Amino acid sequence: MSEEWPEALERGVAGAPLEGHERSGDLAVFARTEHGGLACVIDGLGHGDAAADAAEKAAEVVVAHADSPVQVLLDSAHAALRQTRGVVMTLAAFDLERSELSWTGVGNVEARLVRAGDGPGARFESPLVFAGALGYSLPRVKPHTLPISPGDAVVFVTDGIESDFSGVLSGDVPAQELADRVYARHGKGTDDALAVVVRYVP
C-alpha cells in the first residue's frame, strides 16, 4: 500500500491465497493521483505463482499510469500481460476535489457502492464491467462517474468471494471491519480470495 495514499480514503483489505499456496493472484493496488487516488483490484487468472506473477505485473502498470485515462491504462496493461496468465480487474478513481467516483472493470471482479446509512436490503450501485481479460481480449470500456458523500464506501471482491456478499454490507462501518466481515462470511476457500474496501472520510 502506498504511504502517500490520501487520508480521506480509508482502506481495508482482507484475503488469502488458496490453501497450499504461498502467493495469491488476487491483489489490491492503491495509487495517489493528481486529484485523489486510484484503487484497483486485480485477479490473476487461476491461482499460484503464474497468477501472482501476472497480477504483480499488472499492478506495476496501474501504478505507472494512475493518472492516465482508464483506456490508456488498460491498453498498457494488456500489452504488458500478453506473455502472462492474464488478469481481470476493476478500478475506481476518486476525485477528492469534486467528491466524485469514476469506475469500470474488465472481467469478473465485482464492486458495490455502499452509501452512508445503507443497511441490509439496500440496493447497491455497481460499475459497468466488460467481458474480457487483460493479456487476451481487451474491450473498449466506458467509465461511469457519480457523486460520493462522506461515509460512502466502495467494496471490491474477487471470485474467491461468494457472489451474494451484499447481504453483509452496511454504511458507516470502518473500512477494515467491513473488509474483514465480507471475507470471513463469504470467502469460498476454493480459490484465492480478496475483499477490499475504500471509504470516503473527508
C-alpha positions in Angstrom: 0.0 0.0 0.0 1.3 3.4 -0.9 2.2 5.6 2.1 1.2 8.6 0.0 -2.4 7.5 -0.1 -4.9 10.3 0.8 -6.1 10.2 4.4 -9.6 11.0 3.2 -9.8 7.5 1.6 -9.8 4.9 4.4 -8.7 1.4 3.3 -9.5 -2.1 4.4 -8.0 -5.3 2.9 -8.8 -8.9 3.8 -8.0 -12.1 1.9 -5.7 -15.1 1.5 -4.2 -17.3 -1.2 -5.8 -20.7 -1.9 -4.8 -23.2 0.8 -1.4 -24.8 -0.1 -0.1 -21.7 -1.9 2.2 -19.0 -0.6 1.3 -16.3 -3.1 -2.1 -15.0 -4.1 -3.1 -14.0 -7.6 -5.6 -11.5 -6.1 -4.0 -8.1 -5.4 -5.1 -4.7 -4.3 -3.4 -1.6 -5.7 -3.6 1.9 -4.3 -2.0 4.8 -6.2 -2.1 8.5 -5.4 -3.3 10.6 -8.3 -3.3 14.3 -9.1 -6.9 14.7 -7.8 -7.1 11.9 -5.2 -6.5 8.2 -5.5 -6.9 5.2 -7.8 -7.9 1.9 -6.2 -7.7 -1.2 -8.3 -8.4 -4.9 -7.5 -6.7 -7.4 -9.8 -7.3 -11.1 -10.1 -4.7 -13.1 -12.0 -6.4 -15.9 -13.9 -6.2 -19.2 -12.0 -4.1 -19.3 -8.8 -0.5 -20.0 -7.7 2.7 -18.4 -8.9 1.6 -17.8 -12.5 -1.5 -15.9 -11.4 0.5 -13.9 -8.8 3.2 -13.0 -11.4 0.5 -11.7 -13.8 -1.2 -9.7 -11.0 2.1 -8.1 -9.9 2.9 -7.1 -13.5 -0.5 -5.6 -13.9 0.0 -3.7 -10.6 3.2 -2.1 -11.9 1.3 -0.8 -14.9 -1.5 0.6 -12.8 0.9 2.5 -10.5 2.8 3.8 -13.5 -0.3 5.0 -15.3 -2.6 6.0 -12.4 -3.2 9.5 -13.8 -3.8 8.3 -17.4 -7.2 7.9 -18.9 -8.6 4.5 -18.0 -8.5 3.1 -21.5 -4.8 4.1 -21.9 -4.1 2.4 -18.6 -5.9 -0.8 -19.7 -4.2 -0.7 -23.1 -0.8 -0.5 -21.4 -1.6 -3.4 -19.0 -3.0 -5.5 -21.9 0.3 -5.1 -23.8 2.4 -5.9 -20.8 0.5 -9.0 -20.0 0.5 -10.8 -23.3 3.1 -13.3 -22.3 1.4 -14.0 -18.9 -1.5 -15.9 -17.5 -3.6 -12.7 -17.8 -5.8 -10.8 -15.3 -9.2 -9.3 -14.8 -9.5 -6.0 -12.8 -11.9 -3.4 -11.6 -10.8 0.2 -11.0 -12.2 3.1 -9.0 -10.8 6.6 -9.3 -11.6 9.0 -6.5 -11.6 12.8 -7.3 -11.4 14.4 -3.9 -11.7 17.9 -5.3 -15.1 17.2 -6.9 -16.2 14.4 -4.5 -16.7 12.1 -7.4 -16.1 8.4 -8.2 -15.3 7.1 -11.7 -15.2 3.3 -12.0 -15.2 0.4 -14.5 -13.8 -3.0 -15.0 -12.7 -5.8 -17.3 -13.8 -9.3 -16.2 -15.4 -10.6 -13.0 -14.0 -8.5 -10.1 -17.2 -7.2 -8.6 -17.8 -3.9 -6.8 -20.6 -2.2 -4.8 -21.0 1.4 -3.7 -22.3 1.4 -0.1 -23.8 4.8 0.8 -23.5 6.1 4.3 -26.6 5.0 6.2 -27.2 1.9 3.9 -28.3 -1.2 5.8 -29.3 -4.8 4.9 -31.6 -4.9 1.9 -30.3 -1.7 0.3 -29.8 -1.6 -3.4 -26.1 -1.0 -4.1 -24.8 0.6 -7.3 -22.2 -1.4 -9.3 -19.8 -0.3 -12.0 -20.3 -1.3 -15.6 -17.8 -4.1 -16.2 -16.9 -5.5 -19.6 -16.2 -9.1 -20.8 -12.5 -9.9 -21.4 -9.2 -10.5 -19.8 -6.1 -8.3 -20.0 -3.4 -10.1 -21.9 -6.0 -11.9 -24.0 -9.0 -9.8 -25.0 -9.4 -6.1 -24.2 -12.7 -4.4 -24.8 -13.3 -0.6 -25.0 -14.6 0.5 -21.6 -16.9 3.3 -20.6 -16.2 4.5 -17.0 -19.2 5.8 -15.1 -18.9 8.9 -12.9 -21.1 9.6 -9.9 -21.0 11.8 -6.8 -19.9 10.5 -3.4 -20.6 11.8 0.1 -18.8 11.4 3.4 -19.1 7.8 4.7 -19.7 6.3 1.3 -17.6 3.2 0.5 -16.6 1.1 -2.5 -16.4 -2.7 -1.8 -14.5 -4.9 -4.2 -14.4 -8.7 -4.2 -12.7 -11.3 -6.4 -14.3 -14.5 -7.4 -13.0 -16.2 -4.4 -15.8 -14.4 -2.5 -19.4 -15.7 -2.9 -21.5 -13.5 -5.2 -24.2 -13.0 -2.6 -22.0 -11.0 -0.3 -24.2 -7.9 -0.5 -26.2 -9.0 2.5 -23.4 -8.2 5.0 -22.8 -4.7 3.6 -23.8 -1.6 5.6 -22.8 2.0 5.7 -20.9 3.8 8.5 -18.7 0.8 9.1 -14.9 1.3 9.2 -13.2 0.0 6.0 -11.1 -2.7 7.6 -14.0 -4.0 9.7 -16.2 -4.2 6.6 -13.5 -6.0 4.5 -12.9 -8.5 7.3 -16.7 -9.1 7.5 -17.1 -9.8 3.8 -14.1 -12.1 3.7 -14.9 -14.0 6.9 -18.5 -14.6 6.0 -18.3 -15.2 2.2 -14.8 -16.5 1.4 -15.3 -19.7 -0.6 -12.0 -21.4 0.4 -11.7 -22.9 -3.1 -9.6 -20.1 -4.7 -7.6 -17.0 -3.9 -9.9 -14.6 -2.3 -9.8 -10.8 -1.6 -12.2 -8.2 -0.2 -11.2 -4.6 -0.4 -13.0 -1.5 0.9 -12.2 2.2 0.3 -14.3 4.6 2.4 -14.6 8.3 1.8 -14.0 10.1 5.1 -13.0 13.7 4.4 
